[in-house]
Amino acid sequence: MKQPIPPFSHGPIRLRLLQEDDLPATLEWRNRDGARQQFFSGELISWDHHVAWFTRYADKNDDFVFIAEELESGQRIGQVSLYDVNLAHADAEVGRFIVAPEFAGRGLMRAAIEALSLLAATSLGLHRLRLEVKASNSRAYQLYESLRFEVTERSDSVIHMERKLADGP
Ligand SMILES: CC(C)(COP(=O)(O)OP(=O)(O)OC[C@H]1O[C@@H](n2cnc3c(N)ncnc32)[C@H](O)[C@@H]1OP(=O)(O)O)[C@@H](O)C(=O)NCCC(=O)NCCS
């Protein structure tokens, strides 16, 4: 069973756990041309596949997908997530970042990832976050670099990055 993480607000963003009634929106964002190709499995996802994924996800306690909402309006601005959470090692992977197209390029996903990092440190006690990004995804790479993620490994196709959190070693 998934541990409930209470909603977390920081700056212009409120993060709350994904719920079943968010699934139509998150499927649309994920399948959008231009977005889906940035993921390692870039194929179109069907509704049945998406719902089956959510059912498995709901039982996992190391995987947390958040809807980022604009605090002021309550509108969904995108999705961010923490997975492979290892409390003993105080680390996790972050990713599955997708912006709702109407909010793209407004600096809100930067704020959402910053809020996620703060939540990881303060609510879960994590010290280190890892991520993987396609080497061709320069927009996302620049964003992560400016959020103090550092390259740990690089190949022609994928870049591995890591960020130490404020209270970490
Ligand atoms: C990656 C993504 C979530 C960023 O969302 P966004 O709304 O563009 O993010 P922001 O507005 O917060 O932009 C933050 C940074 O992104 C980068 N960026 C945004 N638009 C850009 C553009 N047109 N060209 C290059 N870099 C850009 C910049 O570094 C920007 O920093 P700045 O504020 O100093 O300009 C969004 O582009 C997206 O959903 N992409 C498709 C899915 C994806 O690639 N996910 C990540 C997989 S690893």
The ligand as an SDF file (V2000), in Angstrom:
LIG
                    3D

 48 50  0  0  0  0  0  0  0  0999 V2000
   11.0160   19.3600  -19.7910 C   0  0  0  0  0  0  0  0  0  0  0  0
    9.7110   20.1280  -19.5300 C   0  0  0  0  0  0  0  0  0  0  0  0
    8.9550   19.3990  -18.4110 C   0  0  0  0  0  0  0  0  0  0  0  0
   10.0650   21.5480  -19.0830 C   0  0  0  0  0  0  0  0  0  0  0  0
    8.8680   22.2670  -18.9500 O   0  0  0  0  0  0  0  0  0  0  0  0
    8.8380   23.8610  -19.2410 P   0  0  0  0  0  0  0  0  0  0  0  0
    7.4650   24.3390  -19.0320 O   0  0  0  0  0  0  0  0  0  0  0  0
    9.4860   24.1280  -20.5330 O   0  0  0  0  0  0  0  0  0  0  0  0
    9.7920   24.3250  -18.0820 O   0  0  0  0  0  0  0  0  0  0  0  0
   10.0550   25.8070  -17.5890 P   0  0  0  0  0  0  0  0  0  0  0  0
    9.1930   26.8200  -18.2460 O   0  0  0  0  0  0  0  0  0  0  0  0
   10.0300   25.7070  -16.1070 O   0  0  0  0  0  0  0  0  0  0  0  0
   11.5160   26.0570  -18.1760 O   0  0  0  0  0  0  0  0  0  0  0  0
   12.6180   25.8870  -17.4230 C   0  0  0  0  0  0  0  0  0  0  0  0
   13.8730   25.7500  -18.2640 C   0  0  0  0  0  0  0  0  0  0  0  0
   13.6920   24.8590  -19.3680 O   0  0  0  0  0  0  0  0  0  0  0  0
   14.5560   25.2570  -20.4040 C   0  0  0  0  0  0  0  0  0  0  0  0
   13.7400   25.6580  -21.5600 N   0  0  0  0  0  0  0  0  0  0  0  0
   12.4230   25.9900  -21.5590 C   0  0  0  0  0  0  0  0  0  0  0  0
   12.0360   26.2770  -22.8190 N   0  0  0  0  0  0  0  0  0  0  0  0
   13.1150   26.1000  -23.6170 C   0  0  0  0  0  0  0  0  0  0  0  0
   13.3460   26.2040  -25.0140 C   0  0  0  0  0  0  0  0  0  0  0  0
   12.3740   26.5550  -25.8670 N   0  0  0  0  0  0  0  0  0  0  0  0
   14.5860   25.9170  -25.4770 N   0  0  0  0  0  0  0  0  0  0  0  0
   15.5820   25.5470  -24.6480 C   0  0  0  0  0  0  0  0  0  0  0  0
   15.4210   25.4450  -23.3110 N   0  0  0  0  0  0  0  0  0  0  0  0
   14.2100   25.7060  -22.8060 C   0  0  0  0  0  0  0  0  0  0  0  0
   15.3300   26.4140  -19.9240 C   0  0  0  0  0  0  0  0  0  0  0  0
   16.4950   25.9490  -19.2820 O   0  0  0  0  0  0  0  0  0  0  0  0
   14.3870   27.0090  -18.9090 C   0  0  0  0  0  0  0  0  0  0  0  0
   15.1100   27.7750  -18.0470 O   0  0  0  0  0  0  0  0  0  0  0  0
   14.9580   29.3900  -18.0540 P   0  0  0  0  0  0  0  0  0  0  0  0
   13.7920   29.6130  -17.1380 O   0  0  0  0  0  0  0  0  0  0  0  0
   16.2620   29.8410  -17.5160 O   0  0  0  0  0  0  0  0  0  0  0  0
   14.6770   29.8160  -19.4690 O   0  0  0  0  0  0  0  0  0  0  0  0
    8.8110   20.2180  -20.8030 C   0  0  0  0  0  0  0  0  0  0  0  0
    9.5750   20.7870  -21.8520 O   0  0  0  0  0  0  0  0  0  0  0  0
    8.2360   18.8780  -21.2590 C   0  0  0  0  0  0  0  0  0  0  0  0
    7.1840   18.4450  -20.7920 O   0  0  0  0  0  0  0  0  0  0  0  0
    8.9420   18.2490  -22.2120 N   0  0  0  0  0  0  0  0  0  0  0  0
    8.4910   16.9660  -22.7680 C   0  0  0  0  0  0  0  0  0  0  0  0
    8.7520   15.8220  -21.8170 C   0  0  0  0  0  0  0  0  0  0  0  0
   10.1890   15.7790  -21.3210 C   0  0  0  0  0  0  0  0  0  0  0  0
   11.1280   16.0650  -22.0480 O   0  0  0  0  0  0  0  0  0  0  0  0
   10.3530   15.3840  -20.0380 N   0  0  0  0  0  0  0  0  0  0  0  0
   11.6450   15.2180  -19.4500 C   0  0  0  0  0  0  0  0  0  0  0  0
   12.1540   13.8340  -19.7490 C   0  0  0  0  0  0  0  0  0  0  0  0
   13.7640   13.5610  -18.9910 S   0  0  0  0  0  0  0  0  0  0  0  0
  1  2  1  0
  2  3  1  0
  2  4  1  0
  2 36  1  0
  4  5  1  0
  5  6  1  0
  6  7  2  0
  6  8  1  0
  6  9  1  0
  9 10  1  0
 10 11  2  0
 10 12  1  0
 10 13  1  0
 13 14  1  0
 14 15  1  0
 15 16  1  0
 15 30  1  0
 16 17  1  0
 17 18  1  0
 17 28  1  0
 18 19  1  0
 18 27  1  0
 19 20  2  0
 20 21  1  0
 21 22  1  0
 21 27  2  0
 22 23  1  0
 22 24  2  0
 24 25  1  0
 25 26  2  0
 26 27  1  0
 28 29  1  0
 28 30  1  0
 30 31  1  0
 31 32  1  0
 32 33  2  0
 32 34  1  0
 32 35  1  0
 36 37  1  0
 36 38  1  0
 38 39  2  0
 38 40  1  0
 40 41  1  0
 41 42  1  0
 42 43  1  0
 43 44  2  0
 43 45  1  0
 45 46  1  0
 46 47  1  0
 47 48  1  0
M  END
$$$$
